[in-house]
Amino acid sequence: MDINITRIKDGLTGYQLKVIAILFMLIDHINMYLGGFLGWPAWVGFLGRFVAPLFAFLLVEGYLHTHSKRKYLERLLLGALIVGVGNIVYNLLTHDYLNPVTHQPDYFLFLGPHNIFLTLAMELVLIWSLDNILKHHRTILSIFTLIVSAGLMLFFEGGFYLLPLAIIFFLGQKYRQTNLMLIGIVLWCGFLFIRAWLSFNGGMTGETSFYNYLTFNNEFMMVMVVPFIWLYNGQRGGNGSRAEKNFFYYFYPIHLWIIYLIKAFV
Protein backbone atom coordinates (compact mmCIF):
# COMPACT_ATOMS: atom_id res chain seq x y z
CA MET A 1 0.00 0.00 0.00
CA ASP A 2 1.25 3.47 -0.88
CA ILE A 3 2.07 5.79 2.04
CA ASN A 4 -0.46 8.57 2.51
CA ILE A 5 1.97 11.15 3.82
CA THR A 6 -0.79 13.71 4.35
CA ARG A 7 -1.88 11.63 7.36
CA ILE A 8 1.47 11.82 9.11
CA LYS A 9 1.10 14.05 12.15
CA ASP A 10 2.49 17.50 11.50
CA GLY A 11 5.06 16.74 8.79
CA LEU A 12 6.63 19.54 6.77
CA THR A 13 4.87 22.02 4.51
CA GLY A 14 6.19 23.10 1.14
CA TYR A 15 7.21 26.44 2.63
CA GLN A 16 9.16 24.73 5.43
CA LEU A 17 10.90 22.48 2.92
CA LYS A 18 11.86 25.52 0.87
CA VAL A 19 13.33 27.27 3.93
CA ILE A 20 15.36 24.16 4.79
CA ALA A 21 16.59 23.93 1.21
CA ILE A 22 17.62 27.60 1.18
CA LEU A 23 19.63 27.23 4.40
CA PHE A 24 21.52 24.19 3.13
CA MET A 25 22.01 25.82 -0.26
CA LEU A 26 23.69 28.75 1.52
CA ILE A 27 25.96 26.36 3.43
CA ASP A 28 26.80 24.52 0.21
CA HIS A 29 27.72 27.65 -1.71
CA ILE A 30 29.78 29.06 1.16
CA ASN A 31 31.62 25.75 1.35
CA MET A 32 32.13 25.71 -2.42
CA TYR A 33 33.81 29.11 -2.55
CA LEU A 34 35.08 29.72 0.98
CA GLY A 35 35.23 26.27 2.59
CA GLY A 36 38.98 25.96 2.16
CA PHE A 37 39.56 29.43 3.57
CA LEU A 38 37.28 28.65 6.54
CA GLY A 39 38.87 25.26 7.13
CA TRP A 40 35.65 23.30 6.66
CA PRO A 41 36.02 19.51 6.28
CA ALA A 42 35.41 17.88 2.91
CA TRP A 43 32.26 16.08 4.06
CA VAL A 44 30.41 19.41 4.25
CA GLY A 45 30.04 19.02 0.50
CA PHE A 46 27.62 16.15 1.12
CA LEU A 47 25.17 18.31 3.07
CA GLY A 48 23.72 20.33 0.22
CA ARG A 49 23.28 17.63 -2.40
CA PHE A 50 19.59 17.17 -1.58
CA VAL A 51 18.80 20.83 -2.24
CA ALA A 52 18.48 20.82 -6.05
CA PRO A 53 16.33 17.64 -6.04
CA LEU A 54 14.11 19.16 -3.37
CA PHE A 55 13.60 22.29 -5.45
CA ALA A 56 12.86 20.06 -8.44
CA PHE A 57 10.27 18.18 -6.37
CA LEU A 58 8.67 21.42 -5.19
CA LEU A 59 8.59 22.68 -8.77
CA VAL A 60 6.51 19.65 -9.73
CA GLU A 61 4.18 20.39 -6.83
CA GLY A 62 3.93 23.98 -8.02
CA TYR A 63 3.20 22.86 -11.56
CA LEU A 64 0.41 20.55 -10.43
CA HIS A 65 -1.27 23.25 -8.35
CA THR A 66 -0.48 26.58 -10.01
CA HIS A 67 -3.27 28.64 -11.57
CA SER A 68 -1.03 29.71 -14.46
CA LYS A 69 1.77 27.49 -15.75
CA ARG A 70 2.74 30.21 -18.22
CA LYS A 71 3.29 32.80 -15.47
CA TYR A 72 5.22 30.23 -13.44
CA LEU A 73 7.54 29.66 -16.41
CA GLU A 74 7.88 33.40 -16.99
CA ARG A 75 9.01 33.94 -13.37
CA LEU A 76 11.65 31.24 -13.70
CA LEU A 77 12.92 32.61 -17.02
CA LEU A 78 13.08 36.15 -15.60
CA GLY A 79 15.05 34.83 -12.63
CA ALA A 80 17.35 32.95 -15.01
CA LEU A 81 17.94 36.13 -17.03
CA ILE A 82 18.82 38.18 -13.94
CA VAL A 83 21.20 35.52 -12.62
CA GLY A 84 22.68 35.10 -16.10
CA VAL A 85 23.47 38.80 -16.38
CA GLY A 86 25.06 38.72 -12.92
CA ASN A 87 27.15 35.70 -13.94
CA ILE A 88 28.35 37.46 -17.09
CA VAL A 89 29.43 40.53 -15.10
CA TYR A 90 31.17 38.33 -12.52
CA ASN A 91 33.01 36.34 -15.19
CA LEU A 92 34.08 39.47 -17.06
CA LEU A 93 35.55 40.91 -13.87
CA THR A 94 37.27 37.72 -12.69
CA HIS A 95 38.04 36.01 -16.02
CA ASP A 96 36.57 32.80 -14.63
CA TYR A 97 35.13 32.11 -18.07
CA LEU A 98 38.56 30.92 -19.23
CA ASN A 99 39.05 27.17 -19.46
CA PRO A 100 41.68 26.25 -16.83
CA VAL A 101 43.33 23.79 -19.26
CA THR A 102 43.24 25.60 -22.61
CA HIS A 103 43.03 29.14 -21.18
CA GLN A 104 40.54 29.89 -23.95
CA PRO A 105 37.05 31.36 -23.40
CA ASP A 106 34.48 28.70 -22.53
CA TYR A 107 30.88 29.50 -23.48
CA PHE A 108 29.35 27.46 -20.67
CA LEU A 109 31.74 28.83 -18.05
CA PHE A 110 30.94 32.32 -19.28
CA LEU A 111 27.25 31.89 -18.46
CA GLY A 112 27.96 30.04 -15.20
CA PRO A 113 28.80 29.02 -12.61
CA HIS A 114 25.28 28.83 -11.15
CA ASN A 115 21.81 29.31 -12.55
CA ILE A 116 19.34 26.85 -11.05
CA PHE A 117 16.47 28.95 -12.41
CA LEU A 118 17.46 27.94 -15.93
CA THR A 119 17.49 24.26 -14.98
CA LEU A 120 14.12 24.53 -13.24
CA ALA A 121 12.63 26.41 -16.19
CA MET A 122 13.65 23.57 -18.53
CA GLU A 123 12.27 21.06 -16.03
CA LEU A 124 8.95 22.89 -16.09
CA VAL A 125 8.86 22.83 -19.90
CA LEU A 126 9.78 19.15 -19.85
CA ILE A 127 7.06 18.01 -17.43
CA TRP A 128 4.51 20.30 -19.10
CA SER A 129 5.27 18.63 -22.42
CA LEU A 130 5.16 15.18 -20.83
CA ASP A 131 1.84 16.02 -19.21
CA ASN A 132 0.40 17.05 -22.59
CA ILE A 133 1.62 13.82 -24.15
CA LEU A 134 -0.02 11.75 -21.42
CA LYS A 135 -3.23 13.71 -21.97
CA HIS A 136 -2.94 13.27 -25.78
CA HIS A 137 -2.93 17.04 -26.30
CA ARG A 138 -0.84 18.57 -29.13
CA THR A 139 1.20 15.36 -29.20
CA ILE A 140 3.65 16.12 -32.06
CA LEU A 141 4.56 19.56 -30.71
CA SER A 142 4.75 18.18 -27.17
CA ILE A 143 7.09 15.36 -28.18
CA PHE A 144 9.37 17.82 -29.97
CA THR A 145 9.33 20.19 -26.98
CA LEU A 146 10.00 17.30 -24.60
CA ILE A 147 13.06 16.20 -26.58
CA VAL A 148 14.44 19.72 -26.91
CA SER A 149 13.91 20.63 -23.24
CA ALA A 150 15.48 17.34 -22.09
CA GLY A 151 18.47 17.94 -24.36
CA LEU A 152 18.93 21.51 -23.15
CA MET A 153 18.54 20.49 -19.52
CA LEU A 154 21.60 18.24 -19.84
CA PHE A 155 23.76 21.31 -20.46
CA PHE A 156 22.44 23.35 -17.53
CA GLU A 157 23.49 23.26 -13.89
CA GLY A 158 22.87 19.80 -12.43
CA GLY A 159 20.65 18.91 -15.37
CA PHE A 160 22.20 15.51 -16.06
CA TYR A 161 21.48 14.40 -12.49
CA LEU A 162 18.11 16.10 -12.17
CA LEU A 163 16.58 15.02 -15.48
CA PRO A 164 15.67 11.46 -14.38
CA LEU A 165 14.50 12.76 -11.00
CA ALA A 166 12.27 15.37 -12.65
CA ILE A 167 10.45 12.61 -14.52
CA ILE A 168 10.29 10.42 -11.41
CA PHE A 169 8.88 13.31 -9.35
CA PHE A 170 6.29 14.19 -11.96
CA LEU A 171 5.00 10.67 -12.51
CA GLY A 172 5.06 9.90 -8.79
CA GLN A 173 3.11 13.02 -7.87
CA LYS A 174 0.73 12.95 -10.83
CA TYR A 175 -0.33 9.36 -10.17
CA ARG A 176 0.10 9.56 -6.38
CA GLN A 177 2.65 6.77 -6.24
CA THR A 178 4.82 8.00 -3.38
CA ASN A 179 6.48 4.67 -2.64
CA LEU A 180 7.45 4.06 -6.26
CA MET A 181 8.76 7.61 -6.49
CA LEU A 182 10.99 7.15 -3.43
CA ILE A 183 12.23 3.81 -4.75
CA GLY A 184 13.06 5.48 -8.07
CA ILE A 185 15.12 8.13 -6.28
CA VAL A 186 17.08 5.50 -4.36
CA LEU A 187 17.75 3.46 -7.50
CA TRP A 188 18.99 6.49 -9.45
CA CYS A 189 21.28 7.58 -6.61
CA GLY A 190 22.48 4.00 -6.24
CA PHE A 191 23.42 4.04 -9.92
CA LEU A 192 25.36 7.28 -9.38
CA PHE A 193 27.24 5.73 -6.44
CA ILE A 194 28.14 2.64 -8.49
CA ARG A 195 29.22 4.90 -11.34
CA ALA A 196 31.53 6.79 -8.96
CA TRP A 197 32.94 3.55 -7.57
CA LEU A 198 33.64 2.17 -11.04
CA SER A 199 35.40 5.40 -12.04
CA PHE A 200 37.59 5.26 -8.94
CA ASN A 201 38.22 1.52 -9.16
CA GLY A 202 39.18 1.88 -12.82
CA GLY A 203 41.96 4.29 -11.89
CA MET A 204 40.48 7.08 -13.97
CA THR A 205 40.24 9.62 -11.16
CA GLY A 206 43.83 10.07 -10.02
CA GLU A 207 42.62 9.87 -6.42
CA THR A 208 44.17 7.45 -3.93
CA SER A 209 41.28 7.69 -1.45
CA PHE A 210 37.74 6.63 -2.36
CA TYR A 211 36.38 8.92 0.35
CA ASN A 212 38.19 11.94 -1.08
CA TYR A 213 36.84 11.12 -4.52
CA LEU A 214 33.29 10.79 -3.18
CA THR A 215 33.49 14.23 -1.58
CA PHE A 216 34.05 15.53 -5.13
CA ASN A 217 31.79 13.16 -7.10
CA ASN A 218 29.02 13.37 -4.52
CA GLU A 219 25.80 13.52 -6.54
CA PHE A 220 24.74 10.13 -5.13
CA MET A 221 24.03 12.01 -1.89
CA MET A 222 20.94 13.41 -3.57
CA VAL A 223 19.33 10.37 -1.95
CA MET A 224 19.06 12.50 1.21
CA VAL A 225 16.04 14.18 -0.39
CA VAL A 226 14.03 11.02 0.39
CA PRO A 227 13.25 11.76 4.08
CA PHE A 228 12.24 15.33 3.24
CA ILE A 229 9.83 14.20 0.54
CA TRP A 230 8.49 11.48 2.83
CA LEU A 231 7.80 14.11 5.51
CA TYR A 232 6.05 16.46 3.10
CA ASN A 233 2.46 16.81 4.29
CA GLY A 234 1.00 18.09 1.03
CA GLN A 235 0.36 21.61 2.37
CA ARG A 236 1.78 24.78 0.86
CA GLY A 237 2.38 26.46 4.23
CA GLY A 238 3.49 30.02 4.85
CA ASN A 239 1.18 33.01 4.71
CA GLY A 240 0.76 33.03 0.93
CA SER A 241 1.99 36.62 0.54
CA ARG A 242 3.68 37.78 -2.65
CA ALA A 243 6.84 38.72 -0.72
CA GLU A 244 7.06 35.23 0.71
CA LYS A 245 6.42 33.65 -2.69
CA ASN A 246 9.15 35.73 -4.34
CA PHE A 247 11.71 35.47 -1.53
CA PHE A 248 13.70 32.69 -3.19
CA TYR A 249 13.81 34.60 -6.49
CA TYR A 250 15.54 37.45 -4.65
CA PHE A 251 17.65 35.39 -2.25
CA TYR A 252 19.24 33.14 -4.86
CA PRO A 253 21.07 35.78 -6.93
CA ILE A 254 21.80 38.11 -4.00
CA HIS A 255 23.47 35.47 -1.82
CA LEU A 256 25.58 34.30 -4.79
CA TRP A 257 26.72 37.83 -5.60
CA ILE A 258 27.69 38.44 -1.97
CA ILE A 259 29.69 35.20 -1.87
CA TYR A 260 31.38 36.11 -5.17
CA LEU A 261 32.41 39.47 -3.76
CA ILE A 262 33.76 37.95 -0.54
CA LYS A 263 35.74 35.35 -2.54
CA ALA A 264 37.21 38.10 -4.72
CA PHE A 265 38.54 39.96 -1.67
CA VAL A 266 39.78 37.03 0.41
PyMOL commands that set and color helices and strands:
alter all, ss='L'
color gray80, all
select helices_A, chain A and resi 5-7+14-38+44-47+51-65+69-94+107-111+116-134+139-153+159-174+178-201+210-216+219-231+242-265
alter helices_A, ss='H'
color red, helices_A
deselect
rebuild
show_as cartoon
